[in-house]
């Protein structure tokens, strides 16, 4: 959601990492949810808060788990839609 509350979907396929990180600041994603609920051992709710309000995205060193998460996003979304009967 943007400041006015309207949803805006952005296709991030092939988007440069820096631009993608900027777009992530404007909403809450799956990675943010676990941190906000304090079930993510790698990120706190306060870190999400600071990241969303900072002028520049907070850089996190990329690692294998993060890469696998990105690689599996489409598969996980497909399975969720199958399970929940959504398209």
N, CA, C and O atoms as CSV, one atom per row, in Angstrom:
chain,resi,resn,atom,element,x,y,z
A,1,UNK,N,N,0.840,-1.181,0.000
A,1,UNK,CA,C,0.000,0.000,0.000
A,1,UNK,C,C,0.881,1.238,0.000
A,1,UNK,O,O,1.948,1.264,0.613
A,2,UNK,N,N,0.426,2.234,-0.679
A,2,UNK,CA,C,1.169,3.483,-0.629
A,2,UNK,C,C,0.591,4.359,0.478
A,2,UNK,O,O,-0.302,3.927,1.206
A,3,UNK,N,N,1.082,5.557,0.606
A,3,UNK,CA,C,0.657,6.442,1.689
A,3,UNK,C,C,-0.844,6.718,1.637
A,3,UNK,O,O,-1.472,6.919,2.677
A,4,UNK,N,N,-1.417,6.729,0.446
A,4,UNK,CA,C,-2.844,7.002,0.307
A,4,UNK,C,C,-3.708,5.774,0.553
A,4,UNK,O,O,-4.936,5.870,0.565
A,5,UNK,N,N,-3.084,4.635,0.748
A,5,UNK,CA,C,-3.819,3.419,1.069
A,5,UNK,C,C,-4.211,2.590,-0.136
A,5,UNK,O,O,-4.884,1.572,0.021
A,6,UNK,N,N,-3.811,2.991,-1.341
A,6,UNK,CA,C,-4.163,2.241,-2.541
A,6,UNK,C,C,-3.123,1.163,-2.804
A,6,UNK,O,O,-1.923,1.406,-2.672
A,7,UNK,N,N,-3.580,-0.021,-3.173
A,7,UNK,CA,C,-2.657,-1.096,-3.502
A,7,UNK,C,C,-2.016,-0.819,-4.848
A,7,UNK,O,O,-2.646,-0.287,-5.762
A,8,UNK,N,N,-0.756,-1.190,-4.946
A,8,UNK,CA,C,-0.036,-1.038,-6.202
A,8,UNK,C,C,0.838,-2.264,-6.387
A,8,UNK,O,O,1.793,-2.471,-5.638
A,9,UNK,N,N,0.518,-3.071,-7.374
A,9,UNK,CA,C,1.308,-4.259,-7.647
A,9,UNK,C,C,2.410,-3.906,-8.630
A,9,UNK,O,O,2.185,-3.190,-9.605
A,10,UNK,N,N,3.594,-4.415,-8.364
A,10,UNK,CA,C,4.748,-4.134,-9.200
A,10,UNK,C,C,5.377,-5.457,-9.609
A,10,UNK,O,O,5.651,-6.311,-8.766
A,11,UNK,N,N,5.603,-5.619,-10.900
A,11,UNK,CA,C,6.285,-6.814,-11.382
A,11,UNK,C,C,7.778,-6.636,-11.135
A,11,UNK,O,O,8.407,-5.749,-11.713
A,12,UNK,N,N,8.335,-7.471,-10.288
A,12,UNK,CA,C,9.746,-7.349,-9.931
A,12,UNK,C,C,10.638,-8.317,-10.699
A,12,UNK,O,O,11.836,-8.396,-10.430
A,13,UNK,N,N,10.070,-9.053,-11.652
A,13,UNK,CA,C,10.850,-10.003,-12.429
A,13,UNK,C,C,11.953,-9.271,-13.188
A,13,UNK,O,O,11.683,-8.355,-13.965
A,14,UNK,N,N,13.176,-9.677,-12.960
A,14,UNK,CA,C,14.308,-9.078,-13.642
A,14,UNK,C,C,14.680,-7.684,-13.166
A,14,UNK,O,O,15.549,-7.037,-13.750
A,15,UNK,N,N,14.026,-7.217,-12.109
A,15,UNK,CA,C,14.300,-5.874,-11.587
A,15,UNK,C,C,15.651,-5.876,-10.869
A,15,UNK,O,O,15.966,-6.825,-10.151
A,16,UNK,N,N,16.448,-4.828,-11.055
A,16,UNK,CA,C,17.721,-4.745,-10.318
A,16,UNK,C,C,17.479,-4.791,-8.804
A,16,UNK,O,O,16.483,-4.258,-8.314
A,17,UNK,N,N,18.384,-5.424,-8.078
A,17,UNK,CA,C,18.238,-5.623,-6.635
A,17,UNK,C,C,17.992,-4.315,-5.881
A,17,UNK,O,O,17.147,-4.271,-4.987
A,18,UNK,N,N,18.714,-3.261,-6.226
A,18,UNK,CA,C,18.566,-1.988,-5.517
A,18,UNK,C,C,17.152,-1.428,-5.665
A,18,UNK,O,O,16.570,-0.929,-4.702
A,19,UNK,N,N,16.610,-1.515,-6.869
A,19,UNK,CA,C,15.252,-1.018,-7.119
A,19,UNK,C,C,14.229,-1.890,-6.382
A,19,UNK,O,O,13.261,-1.379,-5.818
A,20,UNK,N,N,14.453,-3.202,-6.392
A,20,UNK,CA,C,13.564,-4.138,-5.692
A,20,UNK,C,C,13.544,-3.849,-4.195
A,20,UNK,O,O,12.484,-3.871,-3.570
A,21,UNK,N,N,14.715,-3.577,-3.620
A,21,UNK,CA,C,14.787,-3.256,-2.195
A,21,UNK,C,C,13.995,-1.994,-1.880
A,21,UNK,O,O,13.359,-1.918,-0.830
A,22,UNK,N,N,14.020,-1.007,-2.763
A,22,UNK,CA,C,13.256,0.233,-2.546
A,22,UNK,C,C,11.757,-0.067,-2.539
A,22,UNK,O,O,11.035,0.437,-1.679
A,23,UNK,N,N,11.281,-0.877,-3.482
A,23,UNK,CA,C,9.857,-1.219,-3.533
A,23,UNK,C,C,9.422,-1.972,-2.275
A,23,UNK,O,O,8.301,-1.793,-1.799
A,24,UNK,N,N,10.302,-2.810,-1.743
A,24,UNK,CA,C,9.966,-3.579,-0.536
A,24,UNK,C,C,9.666,-2.680,0.652
A,24,UNK,O,O,8.949,-3.078,1.570
A,25,UNK,N,N,10.209,-1.478,0.641
A,25,UNK,CA,C,9.998,-0.562,1.765
A,25,UNK,C,C,8.560,-0.044,1.833
A,25,UNK,O,O,8.134,0.450,2.878
A,26,UNK,N,N,7.815,-0.148,0.746
A,26,UNK,CA,C,6.480,0.448,0.689
A,26,UNK,C,C,5.359,-0.495,1.095
A,26,UNK,O,O,4.186,-0.136,0.989
A,27,UNK,N,N,5.690,-1.671,1.551
A,27,UNK,CA,C,4.648,-2.605,1.954
A,27,UNK,C,C,5.215,-3.669,2.886
A,27,UNK,O,O,6.391,-3.643,3.247
A,28,UNK,N,N,4.357,-4.597,3.262
A,28,UNK,CA,C,4.769,-5.706,4.121
A,28,UNK,C,C,4.711,-6.991,3.313
A,28,UNK,O,O,3.712,-7.286,2.657
A,29,UNK,N,N,5.784,-7.740,3.371
A,29,UNK,CA,C,5.844,-9.004,2.656
A,29,UNK,C,C,5.937,-10.173,3.614
A,29,UNK,O,O,5.926,-9.997,4.833
A,30,UNK,N,N,6.027,-11.347,3.061
A,30,UNK,CA,C,6.111,-12.550,3.867
A,30,UNK,C,C,7.309,-12.552,4.802
A,30,UNK,O,O,7.224,-13.048,5.926
A,31,UNK,N,N,8.416,-12.004,4.346
A,31,UNK,CA,C,9.606,-11.944,5.197
A,31,UNK,C,C,9.386,-11.030,6.396
A,31,UNK,O,O,9.935,-11.259,7.474
A,32,UNK,N,N,8.581,-9.999,6.198
A,32,UNK,CA,C,8.296,-9.063,7.290
A,32,UNK,C,C,7.330,-9.670,8.317
A,32,UNK,O,O,7.424,-9.375,9.509
A,33,UNK,N,N,6.415,-10.506,7.859
A,33,UNK,CA,C,5.367,-11.040,8.739
A,33,UNK,C,C,5.948,-11.807,9.918
A,33,UNK,O,O,5.557,-11.574,11.062
A,34,UNK,N,N,6.873,-12.714,9.654
A,34,UNK,CA,C,7.480,-13.494,10.738
A,34,UNK,C,C,8.219,-12.625,11.732
A,34,UNK,O,O,8.187,-12.873,12.938
A,35,UNK,N,N,8.889,-11.597,11.215
A,35,UNK,CA,C,9.612,-10.688,12.105
A,35,UNK,C,C,8.643,-9.878,12.961
A,35,UNK,O,O,8.874,-9.693,14.156
A,36,UNK,N,N,7.565,-9.398,12.358
A,36,UNK,CA,C,6.577,-8.607,13.096
A,36,UNK,C,C,5.932,-9.441,14.202
A,36,UNK,O,O,5.624,-8.928,15.277
A,37,UNK,N,N,5.732,-10.727,13.927
A,37,UNK,CA,C,5.135,-11.621,14.929
A,37,UNK,C,C,6.168,-12.185,15.909
A,37,UNK,O,O,5.846,-13.003,16.771
A,38,UNK,N,N,7.405,-11.734,15.759
A,38,UNK,CA,C,8.511,-12.143,16.639
A,38,UNK,C,C,8.785,-13.645,16.605
A,38,UNK,O,O,9.172,-14.234,17.614
A,39,UNK,N,N,8.583,-14.262,15.435
A,39,UNK,CA,C,8.904,-15.684,15.283
A,39,UNK,C,C,10.078,-15.878,14.324
A,39,UNK,O,O,10.444,-17.010,14.011
A,40,UNK,N,N,10.659,-14.794,13.866
A,40,UNK,CA,C,11.832,-14.848,13.001
A,40,UNK,C,C,13.070,-14.627,13.866
A,40,UNK,O,O,13.253,-13.539,14.411
A,41,UNK,N,N,13.921,-15.643,13.998
A,41,UNK,CA,C,15.086,-15.485,14.866
A,41,UNK,C,C,16.151,-14.553,14.287
A,41,UNK,O,O,17.109,-14.212,14.980
A,42,UNK,N,N,15.999,-14.139,13.032
A,42,UNK,CA,C,17.018,-13.330,12.374
A,42,UNK,C,C,16.654,-11.851,12.263
A,42,UNK,O,O,17.498,-11.033,11.898
A,43,UNK,N,N,15.418,-11.506,12.571
A,43,UNK,CA,C,14.971,-10.118,12.409
A,43,UNK,C,C,13.895,-9.800,13.434
A,43,UNK,O,O,13.020,-10.625,13.696
A,44,UNK,N,N,13.955,-8.618,14.010
A,44,UNK,CA,C,12.995,-8.222,15.044
A,44,UNK,C,C,11.913,-7.303,14.467
A,44,UNK,O,O,12.097,-6.724,13.396
A,45,UNK,N,N,10.794,-7.170,15.171
A,45,UNK,CA,C,9.764,-6.213,14.737
A,45,UNK,C,C,10.331,-4.794,14.611
A,45,UNK,O,O,9.947,-4.056,13.704
A,46,UNK,N,N,11.224,-4.414,15.499
A,46,UNK,CA,C,11.808,-3.070,15.446
A,46,UNK,C,C,12.654,-2.886,14.189
A,46,UNK,O,O,12.679,-1.796,13.618
A,47,UNK,N,N,13.340,-3.926,13.756
A,47,UNK,CA,C,14.122,-3.822,12.522
A,47,UNK,C,C,13.225,-3.593,11.315
A,47,UNK,O,O,13.580,-2.830,10.417
A,48,UNK,N,N,12.062,-4.245,11.283
A,48,UNK,CA,C,11.099,-4.021,10.198
A,48,UNK,C,C,10.636,-2.566,10.236
A,48,UNK,O,O,10.595,-1.894,9.205
A,49,UNK,N,N,10.294,-2.092,11.407
A,49,UNK,CA,C,9.840,-0.714,11.586
A,49,UNK,C,C,10.895,0.272,11.070
A,49,UNK,O,O,10.585,1.185,10.305
A,50,UNK,N,N,12.129,0.074,11.494
A,50,UNK,CA,C,13.212,0.976,11.067
A,50,UNK,C,C,13.435,0.901,9.557
A,50,UNK,O,O,13.666,1.920,8.905
A,51,UNK,N,N,13.362,-0.312,9.007
A,51,UNK,CA,C,13.576,-0.496,7.574
A,51,UNK,C,C,12.500,0.243,6.767
A,51,UNK,O,O,12.808,0.884,5.762
A,52,UNK,N,N,11.259,0.155,7.201
A,52,UNK,CA,C,10.164,0.781,6.456
A,52,UNK,C,C,10.212,2.302,6.531
A,52,UNK,O,O,9.717,2.984,5.635
A,53,UNK,N,N,10.804,2.834,7.593
A,53,UNK,CA,C,10.862,4.286,7.753
A,53,UNK,C,C,12.181,4.912,7.305
A,53,UNK,O,O,12.288,6.136,7.229
A,54,UNK,N,N,13.170,4.097,7.013
A,54,UNK,CA,C,14.468,4.659,6.653
A,54,UNK,C,C,14.443,5.220,5.232
A,54,UNK,O,O,13.648,4.799,4.391
A,55,UNK,N,N,15.322,6.166,4.992
A,55,UNK,CA,C,15.397,6.795,3.679
A,55,UNK,C,C,15.947,5.822,2.639
A,55,UNK,O,O,15.541,5.846,1.477
A,56,UNK,N,N,16.872,4.967,3.067
A,56,UNK,CA,C,17.480,4.003,2.175
A,56,UNK,C,C,17.239,2.599,2.707
A,56,UNK,O,O,17.206,2.402,3.922
A,57,UNK,N,N,17.070,1.621,1.828
A,57,UNK,CA,C,16.881,0.241,2.295
A,57,UNK,C,C,18.065,-0.226,3.123
A,57,UNK,O,O,19.214,0.101,2.824
A,58,UNK,N,N,17.780,-0.987,4.156
A,58,UNK,CA,C,18.834,-1.557,4.986
A,58,UNK,C,C,19.368,-2.789,4.265
A,58,UNK,O,O,18.624,-3.733,4.000
A,59,UNK,N,N,20.640,-2.774,3.954
A,59,UNK,CA,C,21.248,-3.874,3.227
A,59,UNK,C,C,21.459,-5.076,4.134
A,59,UNK,O,O,21.967,-4.944,5.247
A,60,UNK,N,N,21.074,-6.222,3.663
A,60,UNK,CA,C,21.323,-7.480,4.351
A,60,UNK,C,C,22.161,-8.328,3.416
A,60,UNK,O,O,21.845,-8.457,2.233
A,61,UNK,N,N,23.219,-8.901,3.940
A,61,UNK,CA,C,24.067,-9.734,3.098
A,61,UNK,C,C,23.271,-10.930,2.600
A,61,UNK,O,O,22.649,-11.644,3.387
A,62,UNK,N,N,23.292,-11.142,1.299
A,62,UNK,CA,C,22.569,-12.257,0.685
A,62,UNK,C,C,23.232,-13.564,1.100
A,62,UNK,O,O,24.455,-13.641,1.218
A,63,UNK,N,N,22.407,-14.596,1.322
A,63,UNK,CA,C,22.956,-15.899,1.680
A,63,UNK,C,C,22.174,-16.998,0.967
A,63,UNK,O,O,21.201,-16.714,0.269
A,64,UNK,N,N,22.584,-18.219,1.132
A,64,UNK,CA,C,21.968,-19.344,0.426
A,64,UNK,C,C,20.491,-19.516,0.780
A,64,UNK,O,O,19.675,-19.802,-0.096
A,65,UNK,N,N,20.144,-19.346,2.048
A,65,UNK,CA,C,18.738,-19.483,2.448
A,65,UNK,C,C,17.874,-18.423,1.761
A,65,UNK,O,O,16.754,-18.715,1.341
A,66,UNK,N,N,18.382,-17.211,1.647
A,66,UNK,CA,C,17.632,-16.152,0.976
A,66,UNK,C,C,17.460,-16.487,-0.507
A,66,UNK,O,O,16.387,-16.281,-1.074
A,67,UNK,N,N,18.501,-16.994,-1.118
A,67,UNK,CA,C,18.417,-17.363,-2.542
A,67,UNK,C,C,17.387,-18.467,-2.748
A,67,UNK,O,O,16.579,-18.401,-3.674
A,68,UNK,N,N,17.414,-19.478,-1.891
A,68,UNK,CA,C,16.448,-20.567,-2.023
A,68,UNK,C,C,15.024,-20.046,-1.842
A,68,UNK,O,O,14.106,-20.486,-2.534
A,69,UNK,N,N,14.844,-19.113,-0.915
A,69,UNK,CA,C,13.531,-18.524,-0.713
A,69,UNK,C,C,13.027,-17.834,-1.967
A,69,UNK,O,O,11.865,-17.998,-2.340
A,70,UNK,N,N,13.882,-17.068,-2.618
A,70,UNK,CA,C,13.494,-16.403,-3.865
A,70,UNK,C,C,13.202,-17.427,-4.954
A,70,UNK,O,O,12.230,-17.292,-5.697
A,71,UNK,N,N,14.051,-18.458,-5.048
A,71,UNK,CA,C,13.870,-19.483,-6.077
A,71,UNK,C,C,12.558,-20.248,-5.898
A,71,UNK,O,O,11.964,-20.701,-6.876
A,72,UNK,N,N,12.109,-20.391,-4.659
A,72,UNK,CA,C,10.912,-21.194,-4.379
A,72,UNK,C,C,9.624,-20.368,-4.260
A,72,UNK,O,O,8.559,-20.936,-4.018
A,73,UNK,N,N,9.699,-19.056,-4.422
A,73,UNK,CA,C,8.511,-18.208,-4.248
A,73,UNK,C,C,7.351,-18.637,-5.132
A,73,UNK,O,O,6.222,-18.765,-4.658
A,74,UNK,N,N,7.619,-18.858,-6.407
A,74,UNK,CA,C,6.545,-19.222,-7.343
A,74,UNK,C,C,5.914,-20.558,-6.959
A,74,UNK,O,O,4.692,-20.704,-7.003
A,75,UNK,N,N,6.743,-21.528,-6.586
A,75,UNK,CA,C,6.244,-22.839,-6.182
A,75,UNK,C,C,5.365,-22.743,-4.933
A,75,UNK,O,O,4.291,-23.340,-4.875
A,76,UNK,N,N,5.827,-21.992,-3.942
A,76,UNK,CA,C,5.067,-21.842,-2.693
A,76,UNK,C,C,3.736,-21.137,-2.967
A,76,UNK,O,O,2.707,-21.530,-2.417
A,77,UNK,N,N,3.747,-20.110,-3.803
A,77,UNK,CA,C,2.514,-19.401,-4.135
A,77,UNK,C,C,1.535,-20.332,-4.847
A,77,UNK,O,O,0.336,-20.305,-4.568
A,78,UNK,N,N,2.038,-21.145,-5.757
A,78,UNK,CA,C,1.186,-22.095,-6.482
A,78,UNK,C,C,0.547,-23.100,-5.520
A,78,UNK,O,O,-0.653,-23.362,-5.602
A,79,UNK,N,N,1.333,-23.653,-4.623
A,79,UNK,CA,C,0.803,-24.625,-3.653
A,79,UNK,C,C,-0.228,-23.987,-2.732
A,79,UNK,O,O,-1.246,-24.606,-2.423
A,80,UNK,N,N,0.028,-22.744,-2.285
A,80,UNK,CA,C,-0.920,-22.028,-1.437
A,80,UNK,C,C,-2.247,-21.861,-2.173
A,80,UNK,O,O,-3.309,-22.116,-1.605
A,81,UNK,N,N,-2.190,-21.437,-3.421
A,81,UNK,CA,C,-3.411,-21.234,-4.195
A,81,UNK,C,C,-4.179,-22.540,-4.372
A,81,UNK,O,O,-5.406,-22.553,-4.281
A,82,UNK,N,N,-3.467,-23.642,-4.624
A,82,UNK,CA,C,-4.110,-24.962,-4.737
A,82,UNK,C,C,-4.808,-25.331,-3.433
A,82,UNK,O,O,-5.960,-25.764,-3.437
A,83,UNK,N,N,-4.112,-25.158,-2.334
A,83,UNK,CA,C,-4.666,-25.533,-1.027
A,83,UNK,C,C,-5.869,-24.677,-0.645
A,83,UNK,O,O,-6.843,-25.182,-0.085
A,84,UNK,N,N,-5.803,-23.389,-0.945
A,84,UNK,CA,C,-6.857,-22.460,-0.542
A,84,UNK,C,C,-7.924,-22.249,-1.612
A,84,UNK,O,O,-8.884,-21.510,-1.391
A,85,UNK,N,N,-7.764,-22.892,-2.771
A,85,UNK,CA,C,-8.733,-22.736,-3.852
A,85,UNK,C,C,-8.749,-21.332,-4.453
A,85,UNK,O,O,-9.793,-20.833,-4.872
A,86,UNK,N,N,-7.589,-20.713,-4.486
A,86,UNK,CA,C,-7.481,-19.348,-5.023
A,86,UNK,C,C,-6.720,-19.391,-6.344
A,86,UNK,O,O,-6.060,-20.376,-6.671
A,87,UNK,N,N,-6.830,-18.305,-7.089
A,87,UNK,CA,C,-6.091,-18.217,-8.363
A,87,UNK,C,C,-5.019,-17.166,-8.255
A,87,UNK,O,O,-4.283,-16.934,-9.214
